[in-house]
Amino acid sequence: MRATWRGLPPKRHDVGWEPGLEVPAADGSPLRTDHYFPRAEGDFPTLLVRSPYGRGLPWSPMYGMLFAEQGFHVVLQSCRGTGGSGGRFDVWRDEAADGQATVAWLREQPWFNGTLGTVGPSYLGYVQWALALDPPPELKAMVVQVGLHNPHAFYHAGGAFHLENALAVGAGMTYQHQGIVPLVKAMLRLQRRLRAITTAQPLRGAYVSALGEVPWLDSVMTHPDADDPYWHGTDTGKAAERLSVPTALIGGWHDVLADQTFEQYGRLRRAGCETSLLVGPWTHTSAMQQGWPEVFAESLAWLRAHLCDDPSGLRPTTVRVHVGGEGAWRDLDDWPLSTRTASWFPTPDGHLIQQPPTDSAPLTSFRYDPADPTPSVGGPLLSRTAGPRDNTALEARDDVLTFTGPPLTEPVDILGPVSARLRISTDTGYADVFARLCDVDARGRSTNICDGLSSLHTAGQEPAEITVPMSSTAHRFAVGHRIRLQISGGAHPRYARNPGTGEPSVEATSFKPIRITLHADSELTLPWALGGEEAAD
């Protein structure tokens, strides 16, 4: 670890290990648990890390060893039905009860001093929110790293099925707790068969050739409505609305869960809960790889402050964000700092201007063909292709519109949520609209910053107004660069194809090309669009 990640703090203690402990779940099933501890006299607080992904690599070194050598007991536990634990893994359903049962077990351990914290990423963040629905009195701090609280939003936000990420999670949930070799084999199978799986008609069930039967994934695919009883009780976000446990949040600008991290932050702030936010130039996976020295330092400082009464490592501000285009960290008092926005309007000749149009006439149109879907390039994915990428080839396609501002004479900073309010008409009545903000450099290279997708249903030829939330960002457009709005009818296989017929995308067996028309009185809304020097003030 120390050869891989430079800048890790020196260890304070040698580490001992009790593997294979059995902790009773809420239903009595044995939860396989490993206990890491400092080999030293004295009381140490405890960190609870619950995971459906096994207890070996990378969890053992990154959480068990690293935190134990810094002076914490670490209880690393496999969720019910995974990693040797008994019972059946019913995704999202048992984490609150099993977390409470584990805390009850901790109370009986002679080394437990009554001070508890939680830490972990992704689903390991979800189990923290599940415990926080009814926080035990011993819980004194949480660190949610690129964490989930709303499963439905992960799979269906915007109205389209998030296909590629769903398949990656299906592979991870099914195979990672079995060990590295089964996981690698499953990921390679998925990669080889990805095109066949994602273009199958119908889409439902096609993943079986790579992943085998995954009942929960089939259920996720076939329950797109957030109000469906299938999703009842799975959204743990309400825990943040009344929480008093100090909670640190860590995210990345290209993380698949970035929007959920910002939602968690907003709820905690409104509840008056002590919180902090760190957002780096990371994807979901790179935050825990290249970003690990920063993520670990932030996590350790928060846990020491609230479990060990040692605030010396805390930064002075509530928020720290990495500003893209500038390549520097910026400390802020809150997020977002301002509600000020600036609007940019597309024109028929492909420009992006700051003067609003005088009519709502059609600007331009394009044809989206599900048989040749607009490909996804970069952005918030779980694959190696995630993050900022060159969009030049994508933007050369006939089914991608671009609207570009003039070269900037002074830097422009944007910090906060980005959105596009679009007036759209279609010839089939059904479409997806994908909107992306890009930074075009002096050489003409277009790089994605943030984006989003929304589904819409139109009546006849009348345009409908749709707002596409494009996530949030902190970015500086440098002098000579240009601001670009990119619009298309999808991003495949990141999202399932819209069939153009009104059929559910996972059940559709026939597809119809869609003519999508963009009308004037559409606008791109950028947050706090100020000159660089003024923004820095």
C-alpha positions, 0 to 999 in steps of 0.5 A: 500500500505504501508503495502504491499510495505516497503520502499515507501517514506513518503507522502508530501501532502494529495490528492484530487480527481476529478473522472469521468471527460470527455475529448474529444478524437480526434473523440469527444468521451468522455474519462473518466478521473480521476484527482488526485492532491496535496491538497496544494498551488502552481504549480505542474507538471502533469503526464498523465497515459492512460490505457485500463485496467480501472482506479481502482485497481491497477492504482488508488493507484499506480499512482493516489495516490502515485504520487499525494502525492509526488507533481504531478497532475495525470491525469488517463484516460481510453482509447477509448472504455474502462473503461466507455470511449466512442467510440470503442477500436481499439487496437493500432490505436487511441492512438497517436491522443487521447493522443494529444487531451488530451494534448490539453484539459490539456492546458485549465485547470487552474491547468496545469502549462505547464510541463508534464510527462508520466508514466506507464507499458506495454500498458501504455508504448505503449501510451507514445511512441504513444504520442512521435511520435509527442511530444507536447512541454509541454512533459518534461519526460517519464518513460516507465516501462516494456513497449511495442512499437512493437505489432507484435514482441510481438505476432510473434517474431521468426516466431512462434505465442506467444500463451500463452501470447496472450491469457493472453493479450486477457483476460486482454484487454477484462475484466480488465477495467470492474473490478476485478471480471470479470477479475478474472472470465475470468482468471479462465475460461482461466486457466481451459480451457487452455489445450483444447484451446491450443491443438485445431485443428485448433487453431483459434477461440478456445479461444472463449469458455473462452474469448468470441469473441475478434476480434482483437485477431483473427486478431493478430493470422491470420496476422503473417507477419510484412509487412502485412498492418494490422500492418502498423502504429502500431510500435511506435519504430521510436519515439525513433530514434529522441526523445529529451524528457528525458526517463527512461526505466525499465525492468526485465530479465524475462519480456515478453517485455525485448527485446523491452526495450533494443531496446528502449534503443539502439535507444534512445542512438543512437539519443543522447537522455538523458535516463536511464535503470533499469533492475531487477530480475523480470517478467512482473507482478512481476516488478509491484508487488515485484519490485514496491518499486524499480520501484517507486523510480526510476520513482519518481527520474526521474520525479522529476529531469526533471519536478521539477528541483530536480536531488537529487534522480538520480543515478550516472550511466546511467544503473543499472542491477541486476546480477543473480547468484550474487544477487546484483545490478551493476551500469554501464555506458552503455548497453551492456558495451562491444562487446566482446564475447566467443563461446562454441561449442556442442559435440556429447557426450553432452559436451559444449567446447570452441574449435571449431569443425573441421567438420560440421558432424551431432551431434545428432537428436531428434523427435519433435511430435506436438501431444506431444509437448515439454512443456514450463517451466518458462521464460518470461510469463504472468502467475504465472509460469514465471521466473527462474524454475527447468528444470530437468524434462524438460531436461529428455525428449527425445525431449530435447537436452542438452550440458553442460560445465565443472565445473567452477574453477572461476566465469564467468560473462555474461552481454549482448545479448546471441545467438545460431548459429545452423546448423539444418536439418529436414526431413519435411522441417519445424521446430521451434528451441528453445534454452535456456541458463541454469545455472547448480549448484553443485547438478545438478539443471538446472535453465533457464537464457534466451532463444529464438525461431526461425522458419526455412524452410530447403530444402531436407536434407541439413542443414540450418544455423539459429541464435536464439536470446536468449534475454539478461542477466546479470548473474554470473556463480559461481565456481562449476557451469556449463554452459548449452545449451538446444535445443528443437523443441518448448515450448508449450503452450508458443508458438503455435505448429509447425505442421511440414507441412508448414501450419500456426500454427493457421490454421493447422488441421493435424500435422506431427512429425519432425526429427530435426538434429543438426550439428557440427559448431553450437555455443553458443555465450555469451557476455563478458564472463570474470572471475568475478573479471575482469568483475567487473573491 
